Amino acid sequence: MAIYITGDIHGTISVNKRLNSKNFPQQKQLTKDDYVIILGDFGLIWNGSHEDEYWLKWLNKTKPFTTLFIDGNHENFDLLEEYPVEQWNGGMVHRINNSVIHLMRGQVFTIEEKKFFTFGGAASHDKEYRKEGKSWWSREMPSLEEYQEGLKNLERHNWKMDYILTHTCSTTALEYIEQRCDIYMDLDEMHLYFYDIEQKVVYKQWYFGHFHHDFELPNKQRLLYTDMIKLK
């Protein structure tokens, strides 16, 4: 079994470019027992268009691997939450189709004997240019129940994970990114939540997206956008 991980694809904007066999040739050796994980802003649950349906079918029927994703801030949460919820590999998921699966917030999954903590969502910093219910949803930010679910599940696993998968990052990671990339984003409750987790959890590697860059950070953290990394 192989597991690959990459950053935001923003639906039809990048799904073909990122996951075609030319740019991702390793997939020729994969089967549906192998996984590609997308770190939020999946974007193919957007408006229920024929184009979205085409690419979801492409992932399900044409691609040899199984696609897993956490949600980002650019998702249609009204549509996403209409999909059936089920338990999968120890955590709760939305089953989009046979081989496209949304890993819900605050869950722990065991895949190939490795533990993954997943927590999607982030604040949109362009929401003043978007329309609520059409291109922006308040559910991009977690509920109190989701925050509590995450802490409960980490406690249940004694705060020991192999991998942490989030869309945004902790306060310390945000400070590092701002200094390196000369950008600024408002501090919010999610950054503080992940900072508190960061101080307590033991993990092998933390991967996140959202910032559209690719580089290593301190504390075994990795920002991902277009890079495709194979987990060891």
Secondary structure as UniProt FT lines:
FT   STRAND          3..6
FT   HELIX           11..13
FT   HELIX           15..19
FT   TURN            21..23
FT   HELIX           25..29
FT   TURN            32..33
FT   STRAND          35..39
FT   HELIX           50..57
FT   HELIX           58..62
FT   STRAND          66..70
FT   HELIX           77..80
FT   TURN            81..82
FT   STRAND          85..88
FT   TURN            89..90
FT   STRAND          91..97
FT   TURN            98..99
FT   STRAND          100..103
FT   TURN            105..106
FT   STRAND          107..111
FT   TURN            112..113
FT   STRAND          114..119
FT   HELIX           127..129
FT   TURN            133..135
FT   HELIX           138..140
FT   HELIX           144..156
FT   TURN            157..159
FT   STRAND          163..166
FT   HELIX           171..181
FT   HELIX           189..200
FT   STRAND          205..208
FT   STRAND          215..217
FT   TURN            218..220
FT   STRAND          221..223
FT   STRAND          229..230
//
